[in-house]
Amino acid sequence: MTFEDTEEILHLRQRIREIINTELSPEFLRTFVPDAEWQDTATMFCKRLARDRLLTFAWPEEYGGAGASIWEQTALREEFWAHHEPRGAQYMGVNWVGPAIMHFGSPAQQHQHLPAIAAGDEVWCQGFSEPDAGSDLASLKLSAVRQPDGTFLANGQKIWTSYAGFANWCFLTARTSTGTRKQQGITVFLVPMDRAGISVRPIDSIMGPNHLNEVFFDDVILEPEEILGELDMGWAVVELVLKHERVGIARYARSDKILGDLWKVVQAADGAGSEEQRAGVAHGLVQARIARLLAYRTLVSSQKDGSPPQPSVARIVSTLLDLQVSELAMDSVGAAALDPDPESWHGGWAEDAWRYAQSATIASGTTEIQRLLASRALVNGA
Ligand SMILES: Cc1cc2nc3c(=O)[nH]c(=O)nc-3n(C[C@H](O)[C@H](O)[C@H](O)COP(=O)(O)OP(=O)(O)OC[C@H]3O[C@@H](n4cnc5c(N)ncnc54)[C@H](O)[C@@H]3O)c2cc1C
């Protein structure tokens, strides 16, 4: 099997780059600062993509997509991630919220949410992690207790919720009963963020003051129609979501781009760079190629049998690559990486890449947990 880009894919990449360069400023594309202005720009960009059905390019046409192939979708993901993911928080709606609603949603939920995501009108956040439920997600405690009128009353806390301050919908996991296994009795609800009783408190971090958040639920009323899938059977939804989420970000594409930019910087400085820098870039490029091929292998195997992707091995390699490449960039750019002037030659990208890479081996499941999943998949021959 060859993974070379076809003429169509090359054309698609070119088209995406042109849209990015026309619609977005270089400042937006260099550093990642999730604030209100950033969110407005990302929303504008998503609506622009939506006009040409490029936001949900690989979704079926009936849901607002263009029925594109998985390889066209991959090219899109790579181009966006290489350019600082200009879709902002909306990549989640496209990558895993929509597919989960297609798989588990009622016709009414599909009708309500899928066209809105495809149009760039809905921003989602993921309400999974809690203070005592991260790697061990099935230990979650946020409760949703059924009331005599059939509604549910939710109380509890989520944490590390990305973009909760910008989102208008939450993909929420709640405990609706206690089963013999802790994976039983979890239910997924699709909840509007402006519902009475929901409050968001930002957590300042190296990723900026508004990326991570705590979200509190105090006597929040949830409607039975907001349940995605079946009551108490939400773990199956969570498993599908995490598989889509873990393969949905083409991290190796940004590493490739950073290595290319870095090489230009090194050459501009003294022509060829030090032996250490040359070796670092060469090693990074090899690792980026390995990460890319592992991601492609995951996609090919899920295409063959129609199963969701088994992304752990690919994710481990690409997140460790993120760290390695960002360290190399910081070492090579040196103290100048901290210069905030977006007009300067390094443009803030090295520091930005470094800060963002620190979270890569934690978010969406830590490297240790990915190793456990990968070894399980290898034993089962997946
Ligand atoms: C940038 C970022 C964005 C995030 N966005 C979201 C979001 O939008 N929504 C959301 O719900 N969550 C989000 N998270 C939370 C993320 O999913 C959790 O941080 C992650 O699952 C780890 O959970 P934890 O932080 O509770 O760490 P813990 O689970 O407490 O882990 C602590 C350490 O123990 C190790 N460990 C734990 N269990 C085992 C084990 N069985 N074997 C070996 N080692 C183990 C871990 O690898 C880790 O090193 C985000 C996190 C980050 C960093």
The ligand as an ORCA input file, in Angstrom:
! r2SCAN-3c Opt
* xyz 0 1
  C      -4.409     20.046     28.319
  C      -5.414     19.128     28.920
  C      -6.706     19.176     28.471
  C      -7.671     18.354     29.047
  N      -8.955     18.477     28.614
  C      -9.919     17.718     29.200
  C     -11.295     17.873     28.812
  O     -11.627     18.697     27.960
  N     -12.224     17.113     29.436
  C     -11.901     16.196     30.382
  O     -12.794     15.519     30.886
  N     -10.604     16.026     30.797
  C      -9.615     16.764     30.234
  N      -8.304     16.620     30.621
  C      -7.993     15.712     31.727
  C      -7.213     14.466     31.306
  O      -8.042     13.562     30.630
  C      -6.633     13.871     32.604
  O      -5.706     14.808     33.119
  C      -5.924     12.553     32.345
  O      -6.846     11.550     31.994
  C      -5.148     12.088     33.604
  O      -5.966     12.108     34.725
  P      -5.530     12.839     36.056
  O      -5.086     14.216     35.717
  O      -6.626     12.692     37.048
  O      -4.229     12.079     36.548
  P      -4.218     10.697     37.387
  O      -5.195      9.749     36.799
  O      -4.368     11.023     38.839
  O      -2.752     10.196     37.094
  C      -1.600     10.667     37.816
  C      -0.390      9.861     37.372
  O      -0.559      8.482     37.726
  C      -0.406      7.664     36.575
  N      -1.324      6.523     36.632
  C      -2.617      6.557     36.980
  N      -3.159      5.318     36.903
  C      -2.162      4.495     36.501
  C      -2.091      3.098     36.232
  N      -3.136      2.297     36.359
  N      -0.907      2.593     35.837
  C       0.176      3.386     35.676
  N       0.175      4.718     35.922
  C      -0.985      5.260     36.330
  C      -0.764      8.549     35.395
  O      -0.168      8.089     34.201
  C      -0.193      9.889     35.848
  O       1.175      9.954     35.568
  C      -7.316     17.433     30.067
  C      -5.995     17.374     30.504
  C      -5.051     18.221     29.955
  C      -3.629     18.133     30.461
*
